[in-house]
Amino acid sequence: MSFDLEAIRSQYPALALTDNGTRRIYFDNPAGTQVPVCVAAAVADCLMTKSANLGGYFGSSLDADRVVQSARDAMADFLNAPEPDEIVFGQNMTTITLHLSRSIGRLFRAGDEIILSQMDHDANVWPWVLLARDLELEIRWLPFSKDTFEFDLAALDNLITDRTRLLCVGGASNLTGTLNDVKTICAKARAAGALSFIDGVQSAPHVATDVQDLGCDFFVCSSYKFFGPHQGILWGRREVLEQLEPYKVRPAPAELPWCFETGTQSHEGLAGIVAVVDYFALIGQSMAQEHLAGWAQFSGQRQQVHAAMDLLLDYENTLTNHLIDGLTGIDGLTVQGITEKSAMDRRVPTVSFTHETIASATIAAALAKQNIFVWSGHNYALEAAKSLGIYETGGVVRVGPVHYNSIAEIDGLLEALPALLSG
Ligand SMILES: Cc1ncc(COP(=O)(O)O)c(C=O)c1O
């Protein structure tokens, strides 16, 4: 079997919901995806049968221990982490980043330099700006081109000096949809002796992740962006994690990865993570046979999950092309992201646009009336919106399809827009 959209969609109860007889069309996915039945069932099962704190001698506690270990194993497969003990869980990406930045900052001295990107979500910007303020670090900004929506990697060479200690960039932009060349960026950081901190929140739902191949030191993502529960996940390179002083309370474990997990975790969320990685593995087994060979260096679930991501991205690319073809044909509308066919492999399906006269919020509200769900505004990518000159004017309309969306749903949006934009 190859990609089977109906088999996928049937697993998502939310896709069948209607309001006054009209189907919901979910293009709000970059802000959070819907969840398949298997994930919801795993969360419910954990709450109903495995509710206990960790480390006890009794059955429910042992079950909860197993859930946490399975979630580390699952995320190690999903990210190709060398060891499950390098996986740290937390509330969400923002909380993990704010927390870990304190520990990372203890490696730095006043006058050290960090490189931040003007494309990133504020969760990979402001924690570091606050750190720089507290420690008197110097910030150097990596810009992106308003024409190509990509970083100029030659410009990055000019930003790196012998005082560069840290480079923070996103895997993919939540505003423009640009998919960054993280591997090259991390190689440049490493060559300069700097650490790299990658915000994978918007790349992980679309692109198979291999943290070892990327060559980064930290990779953070959020499972509610890839069909799982609200949960943040960090992978950190063991040698680096071991150098960091954890900010923790005294009785909490001192060992990795526990020392970076503050307080009691959401075990039900972790059960959902196990289930969502199983979901990808099942797609890998049942629909992505021809993609398995591309990941022959892996086996078992790790191979299936990576093959599944390739299959899903292939399908998503058909959605992206269709969406961009349609949007670029509408008068007065500008796509704020890559549109050239030859560069489609450098973007994810998240497509944002502005209109020459109508505010993005007005368009999003009008679409909502037709049960088409999109976000508008800067979507927390403040620096990116400022760089594009659309911060003051209300940002973009963001349309974010994923693998459970259909061409018919995109047509629904493309048919709704002209009438709505002509007033
Ligand atoms: C690129 C990017 N980074 C970080 C975040 C923040 O993620 P979280 O809600 O898990 O803190 C988001 C949320 O939309 C995002 O899109």
The ligand as a MOL file (V3000), in Angstrom:
LIG
                    3D

  0  0  0     0  0            999 V3000
M  V30 BEGIN CTAB
M  V30 COUNTS 16 16 0 0 0
M  V30 BEGIN ATOM
M  V30 1 C 9.1830 27.5830 15.5140 0
M  V30 2 C 8.5700 27.5300 16.8830 0
M  V30 3 N 9.3710 27.4930 17.9470 0
M  V30 4 C 8.9020 27.4450 19.1910 0
M  V30 5 C 7.5480 27.4400 19.4260 0
M  V30 6 C 7.0770 27.3880 20.8350 0
M  V30 7 O 6.6820 26.0950 21.1070 0
M  V30 8 P 6.0100 25.7190 22.5110 0
M  V30 9 O 4.5770 26.0900 22.4050 0
M  V30 10 O 6.2100 24.2330 22.5910 0
M  V30 11 O 6.7140 26.4490 23.5550 0
M  V30 12 C 6.6630 27.4880 18.3600 0
M  V30 13 C 5.2180 27.5290 18.5970 0
M  V30 14 O 4.4380 27.8130 17.7410 0
M  V30 15 C 7.1870 27.5250 17.0500 0
M  V30 16 O 6.3920 27.5690 15.9880 0
M  V30 END ATOM
M  V30 BEGIN BOND
M  V30 1 1 1 2
M  V30 2 1 2 3
M  V30 3 2 2 15
M  V30 4 2 3 4
M  V30 5 1 4 5
M  V30 6 1 5 6
M  V30 7 2 5 12
M  V30 8 1 6 7
M  V30 9 1 7 8
M  V30 10 2 8 9
M  V30 11 1 8 10
M  V30 12 1 8 11
M  V30 13 1 12 13
M  V30 14 1 12 15
M  V30 15 2 13 14
M  V30 16 1 15 16
M  V30 END BOND
M  V30 END CTAB
M  END
